[in-house]
Amino acid sequence: MPEKPQLMSLTALLSPWLDVDFENILLSGLTLDSREIKNGSLFAALQGAQLDGRTFISKAVDCGAGAVLSETKERSEHGLITLQADVPVIQIYQLGSLLSELAYRFYFPEQNLHKVIAVTGTNGKTTIATLLANCLNLLGKQSAQMGTIGNGLFGQLKSSLNTTLDAISVFSELSDYQQKNVDYTVMEVSSHGLTQGRVSALPFHSAIFTNLTRDHLDYHGSMENYGSAKKVLFENFPVKQRFINADDATGAQWLKDFPDAISFGFNAKPLTKQQRYLRVEQVEYHGQGINFSFQSSWGQGAISAPFYGDFNVSNLAAVLTQLLAENISIKQVETIFPRLTAVPGRMEQYYFAAEDITFVVDYAHTPDALEKALSALQKHKKTGRLICVFGCGGDRDKGKRPEMAKVSEDFAQKVVLVDDNPRSESAAEIMQDILKGFNNKALVTEIHDRKEAVLDLLDNALPGDIVLLAGKGHEDYQIIGNQRLYYSDRELLASLQDTYNKNNKADL
């Protein structure tokens, strides 16, 4: 097992930016959080949008920090040093933009980083990352995962507040995985993470682009800015392989921009002699999942997997293409795909046999994701209605609220509006914004409490109905005002399944 990173002198760490004589100060770790200070830690005090880390410098020193880097916005102050209780406090110009490289230097001073695969795009990141890590494990390769549903070795994830961790935590986690002999880490990389430089120094092995649809416009301002933020991963990073979805309009354009990119999807084909491809062909939808055949630069084959919908065909195609590019044989992937397990909160089924009602929990919280989830379930539904349960988050893009209403009305026969992290907004006003997007409000029921909505549907849904419970997916909380309340769609349905099954057995 590789040794843990050695202590690094402050002089060595800062040498690319400053010539300082602090060889006697040996750093044990890096952190942005003064509460995580351990003896000898370097505390990075950033001027954040909501918190100014500089106000916690005294606390960090009291807790045993070996040194402090304090962000300054004035170039003339760069390199100024003061002492606080004999601890050096060093002014660093635009420290936030340097954190990724600082963390990389500290956690990987000599050893090579294992292979890190980036997955970016609006939808599909978590599914692709999870399935790819799952496949690698089944192939006998130790894998880790970083993203929306957590970070850690595959199957041992710890929850995370952000899709992409802060710059220091990214490399701290990767260092931990390296000590555990991980061969691959599959990382979801968000547009926020790219724009804010959280992974700017990370030498990715490969990058996968899923699609670009409306999301995060409250942050990026326009779809053009949003797309440009994603494209940075493919333009500015020294990735060895670029995998791009040929079925997405943005992806199709990027395939023209990158002559060595690898395309996947229903419309995949080589645009240059350098480009490799994987084209999906005949798809069959059935009660247990999907089957599809493919043609590729590596040969042809057929895949069977326990998932639903065209978007999961696309997700599986991305995973398949990455594996083939890693010299995994077609025979091997054909063997492992049927053994893949469901991704938490992604089209996850809960069947109530006595009632003949199926609930499907999915993270869909954008118009595009909701449309894909509903259209997928339509193809697999045999009898009954398709019922859509969803809400929209507060303090987020208001423009998507009527759009999601239109999607649900187009694809579902009944809609139930519920709360989905209203935050500081009025839940009632959010519902009114959503209602504006419906032409036929008669098919809509409003039940703010998600648990009450599920119980109501269990009592009143018809045999054969499929209920899409959208928005929360893997999340185990509901944010109302400033309160983060514990709640999980998945846990609720699992508990109800147990209760209903016991009651039904008691009736026999």
Secondary structure by P-SEA (a helix, b strand, c coil): cccccccccccccccccccccccccccccccccccccccbbbbbbccccccccccaaaaaaaacccbbbbbbcccccccbbbbcccbbbbbbcccccaaaaaaaaaacccccccbbbbbbcccaaaaaaaaaaaaaaaaccccccccccccccccbbbbbccccccaaaaaaaaaaaaaacccbbbbbccaaaaaacccccccccbbbbcccccccccccccaaaaaaaaacccccccccbbbbccccaaaaaaaaacccbbbbcccccccccccccccccbbbbccccccccccccccccccccccccaaaaaaaaaaaaaaaaacccaaaaaaccccccccccccbbbbbccccbbbbbbccccaaaaaaaaaaaaaaccbbbbbbbccccccccccaaaaaaaaaaacccbbbbbbcccccccaaaaaaaaaccccccccbbbbccaaaaaaaaaacccccbbbbbcccccccbbbccccbbbbbaaaaaaaaaaaaaaaaaaac
